[in-house]
Amino acid sequence: MIEGVEIKLGDKTYVVPALNFKLLKKHKADIEVITSATPDAGLDTEIADRVVKVVHAALTRNYPNITLDEIEDGLDLRNNRNVMGALLGQSGFVAAGESKALPASADQSTGTTSTGS
């Protein structure tokens, strides 16, 4: 298991690792749209689809059989920003207007960092 931050999708807990360079290049456009979105963009279906794709890409590093449907079923308006904050924070990204990586605080994920042991 690759080290990462624990997140909850529905009733399941996953360890989301940072995106590797291959995935960063593949999802560059998606990440740019997501990180430049306004806070009320959670209702934008294009952004929601991009979030599902990027979360899926990251989680397949630890869970190769996880499906896009499982990600889409587990993400909702309540946990969307928290899951993306954990993923992007792990990958070293910053939100628009932020000066450092998004934190994966206890209210954004389970607050637990996996050591991958």
C-alpha positions in Angstrom: 0.0 0.0 0.0 1.3 3.4 -1.0 1.4 5.9 1.9 -1.3 8.5 2.0 -4.2 10.0 3.9 -7.3 8.1 5.0 -10.6 9.3 3.5 -14.1 8.1 3.8 -16.3 7.5 0.7 -19.7 6.4 1.9 -19.2 3.8 4.6 -15.7 2.8 3.4 -12.3 4.1 4.4 -9.5 4.3 1.8 -5.9 5.5 1.8 -5.5 8.1 -0.9 -1.9 8.5 -2.0 -0.3 11.4 -3.9 -0.7 11.5 -7.6 2.5 10.2 -9.3 4.0 12.2 -12.3 2.3 10.0 -14.8 -1.1 10.8 -13.3 -0.3 14.4 -12.8 0.4 14.8 -16.5 -2.6 12.8 -17.6 -5.0 14.8 -15.4 -3.3 18.2 -15.6 -6.3 19.9 -17.2 -8.8 18.3 -14.7 -6.7 19.5 -11.8 -6.4 23.0 -13.2 -10.2 23.3 -13.5 -10.8 21.8 -10.1 -8.3 24.0 -8.3 -9.5 27.1 -10.0 -13.2 26.4 -9.2 -15.2 28.6 -6.8 -16.6 27.1 -3.6 -20.1 26.8 -5.0 -18.9 24.8 -8.0 -19.9 21.6 -6.3 -23.1 21.7 -8.3 -21.3 21.9 -11.6 -21.5 18.5 -13.2 -18.4 19.1 -15.4 -16.3 19.7 -12.3 -17.9 16.8 -10.4 -17.0 14.5 -13.3 -13.4 15.8 -13.2 -13.2 15.3 -9.4 -14.4 11.7 -9.8 -11.8 11.0 -12.5 -8.9 12.4 -10.4 -10.0 10.7 -7.2 -10.3 7.5 -9.1 -6.9 7.9 -10.6 -5.3 8.4 -7.2 -7.2 5.6 -5.5 -6.3 3.0 -8.2 -2.7 3.3 -7.1 -3.8 1.5 -3.9 -7.1 -0.1 -5.0 -6.6 -1.3 -8.6 -10.1 -2.7 -8.8 -12.0 0.3 -7.6 -14.5 1.6 -10.1 -15.6 5.1 -11.2 -19.1 4.1 -10.0 -17.8 3.4 -6.5 -16.1 6.8 -6.4 -19.2 8.6 -7.7 -21.4 6.7 -5.2 -19.1 7.6 -2.3 -18.6 11.3 -3.1 -21.2 13.8 -2.2 -21.6 17.5 -1.6 -20.6 17.1 2.1 -17.3 15.2 1.5 -16.3 16.4 -2.0 -14.0 19.3 -0.9 -12.5 17.3 1.9 -11.6 14.4 -0.3 -10.1 16.7 -2.9 -8.3 18.7 -0.2 -6.7 15.5 1.1 -5.7 14.3 -2.4 -4.4 17.6 -3.6 -2.6 18.3 -0.3 -0.9 14.9 -0.6 0.2 15.9 -4.2 1.5 19.3 -3.2 -1.1 21.4 -4.8 -2.6 24.6 -3.4 -6.1 26.0 -3.7 -6.7 29.3 -5.4 -5.8 32.1 -3.0 -4.0 29.7 -0.6 -0.3 30.0 0.2 0.4 26.4 1.1 -0.9 22.9 0.3 -4.5 22.2 1.4 -4.4 20.5 4.8 -5.9 17.1 5.5 -7.3 18.0 8.9 -9.5 15.8 11.0 -12.6 17.5 9.7 -11.5 17.0 6.1 -10.7 13.3 6.3 -10.3 10.9 9.2 -7.2 12.9 10.1 -5.0 9.8 10.0 -2.0 9.5 7.8 -1.1 6.0 6.7 2.5 4.9 6.9 1.9 2.2 4.3 3.1 -0.6 6.6 
